[in-house]
Amino acid sequence: MKILLATMSVGVMLCFTAQTAACGGPRVLFEDQFSSADLAWGNYSDLRIENGSLTLLVNPGAGYPLHRQGTAFSGDYEICTSVVQKNTDPSVAWASLLFWGADYDNYYVFQVATNGYINVARRKGGVWQQNPVGWKKTSGLVNPGMQPNELRLVIKGSQVTGYVNQTKVLSFKGQAPKGASFAGVYGNAPDGLTASYDFDYFKVTEVD
């Protein structure tokens, strides 16, 4: 399905000027540089972890969430990663940071496509809900093609703020799960085509 602009939900704010450093919190809660395989990321047959990258190959028409099992987070924290997207049509394939994951049927994703569109989507009870933040075009922030893009989320209570390449692109209030939850990554592929994504690191810190 092609990306369509959606009406923004009440309470969503968009800003494209604030600058920040990526995951600069005072204490690292978790970090993976993907120097070796880690089964906590799962045993998906099309997942590779080697040489400093987590590579996720997504089958045609599918989306694949990876929760980093064994490490759950609660309260206030930051999540960041750098990803290279390898797909032929960024309007139907994109990479994401996954957050507030209770299980594989309940989570949020901060999605970034290399045509410059960003959004936040929520999966609840195994069903995609109306997007908390609809697809929105950024200007000059997202690197196109197979250039790396740095994604960052700052979570403070129910408030979530998203950054692309050190620039703030969205802020919204969501429904945080009770207790600790998982974080991870997500990749989507269009019908009829595969897509792959190279994540260069994954880091969670306290909020700066």
C-alpha positions in Angstrom: 0.0 0.0 0.0 1.4 3.4 -0.9 2.0 5.9 1.9 -1.0 8.3 2.3 -1.0 11.5 4.3 -3.3 11.1 7.3 -4.9 13.6 9.6 -2.8 14.2 12.7 -4.3 13.1 16.0 -5.1 15.7 18.6 -2.1 16.4 20.8 0.5 15.6 18.1 3.1 18.3 17.6 5.5 18.5 14.7 8.8 20.4 14.8 11.8 20.3 12.4 14.3 22.7 14.1 15.3 21.4 17.5 18.7 19.7 17.5 20.0 17.1 19.9 22.7 14.4 20.3 21.7 10.8 19.9 21.2 8.8 23.1 23.3 11.0 25.2 21.9 9.9 28.5 24.1 9.7 31.6 23.9 5.9 31.9 23.7 3.2 29.3 20.9 0.7 30.1 21.6 -1.5 27.1 23.8 -1.5 24.1 24.5 -3.9 21.2 27.1 -3.2 18.5 26.2 -6.4 16.7 29.7 -7.8 16.8 28.3 -11.3 17.3 25.0 -13.2 17.2 22.6 -12.9 20.1 19.6 -15.2 20.4 17.8 -12.6 22.5 17.0 -11.0 19.1 15.2 -14.2 18.1 15.9 -17.0 15.6 14.1 -15.7 12.6 15.6 -17.5 9.5 16.2 -14.2 7.6 18.0 -12.4 10.4 21.8 -12.0 10.4 24.0 -10.5 13.1 27.6 -10.2 12.1 30.3 -7.7 11.3 28.7 -4.9 13.2 25.3 -5.1 11.7 21.9 -6.6 12.4 20.5 -7.4 8.9 16.7 -8.0 8.6 15.4 -9.5 5.4 11.7 -9.1 5.1 9.6 -11.3 2.8 7.2 -9.7 0.2 4.1 -8.1 1.7 5.3 -8.7 5.3 6.4 -6.7 8.3 8.7 -8.2 10.9 9.1 -7.0 14.5 12.1 -7.8 16.6 11.8 -7.4 20.3 15.1 -7.6 22.1 14.1 -10.2 24.6 15.6 -10.5 28.1 15.9 -6.8 28.7 12.8 -4.7 29.5 12.6 -1.0 30.2 10.3 1.2 32.3 10.0 4.8 33.2 12.0 7.4 31.2 14.6 6.3 28.7 16.0 6.9 25.2 16.3 4.5 22.3 18.5 5.0 19.2 19.8 3.2 16.2 21.3 3.8 12.8 19.8 2.0 9.8 20.5 1.6 6.1 17.3 0.8 4.1 17.7 -1.4 1.0 14.5 -1.3 -1.0 13.4 -0.2 -4.4 10.3 1.8 -3.4 10.5 3.7 -0.1 6.8 4.6 -0.3 5.9 1.0 0.6 9.0 -0.2 2.5 10.5 1.3 5.6 12.5 0.7 8.8 11.4 1.4 12.4 12.3 1.6 16.0 9.9 -0.5 18.0 8.9 0.5 21.5 6.4 -0.2 24.3 6.3 -3.8 23.3 4.3 -6.1 25.6 4.5 -9.0 23.1 4.4 -9.5 19.3 0.7 -8.5 19.2 1.1 -5.3 21.2 3.7 -2.6 20.4 4.4 0.8 18.8 6.7 1.6 15.9 8.4 4.9 14.9 8.6 4.5 11.1 10.9 6.3 8.8 10.9 5.9 5.0 13.7 7.2 2.8 11.3 9.3 0.7 11.2 11.5 3.8 7.9 10.4 5.4 7.7 9.5 9.1 4.9 8.3 11.3 4.1 6.3 14.5 1.9 3.2 14.2 0.4 1.0 16.9 -0.4 -2.7 16.9 -2.9 -3.8 19.6 -4.3 -7.3 20.1 -2.7 -8.3 16.8 -4.4 -5.6 14.8 -3.0 -2.3 13.5 -4.9 0.7 15.0 -5.4 4.2 13.7 -1.9 5.7 13.6 -1.2 7.8 16.7 0.8 10.0 14.3 -0.2 10.0 10.7 2.3 9.9 7.8 4.0 13.3 7.5 6.5 14.5 5.0 9.8 15.9 6.3 12.0 18.2 4.3 15.7 17.6 4.0 16.0 15.5 7.1 15.9 11.9 5.9 18.8 10.6 3.9 17.5 9.0 0.7 18.6 5.7 -0.9 21.0 3.5 0.9 22.5 6.2 3.1 22.3 5.7 6.9 19.6 7.4 9.0 19.9 7.8 12.7 16.6 7.2 14.6 16.0 8.3 18.2 13.1 8.2 20.6 12.9 9.9 24.0 10.3 8.4 26.3 9.2 10.4 29.4 6.1 8.8 31.0 3.4 8.8 28.3 5.2 11.4 26.2 7.2 10.2 23.2 9.5 12.4 21.1 11.1 11.2 17.8 14.2 12.4 16.1 15.8 11.7 12.7 19.4 12.6 12.1 19.5 14.7 15.3 16.4 16.7 14.4 13.1 16.6 16.2 10.3 15.4 13.9 7.3 14.6 16.2 6.0 14.5 19.8 2.9 12.8 21.0 1.2 11.2 24.1 0.7 7.5 23.8 -0.6 4.7 26.1 2.4 3.3 27.9 2.1 -0.3 29.0 1.9 -1.0 32.7 5.3 -2.1 34.0 8.3 -2.8 31.9 8.2 -3.4 28.1 10.5 -4.4 25.3 12.2 -2.3 22.6 13.6 -3.3 19.3 13.4 -2.8 15.5 11.0 -3.4 12.7 11.1 -3.7 8.9 8.4 -3.7 6.3 8.3 -4.9 2.7 5.9 -4.2 -0.1 3.8 -6.8 -2.0 5.8 -8.7 -4.5 9.2 -7.4 -3.4 11.6 -8.2 -0.5 13.3 -5.5 1.5 16.3 -5.6 3.8 17.6 -3.3 6.5 21.0 -3.0 8.2 20.9 -1.7 11.7 24.4 -0.7 12.8 23.8 -0.5 16.6 21.0 -0.4 19.1 21.3 1.6 22.3 19.1 2.5 25.3 20.1 5.1 27.9 18.6 7.1 30.7 17.1 10.4 29.6 19.6 13.2 29.4 
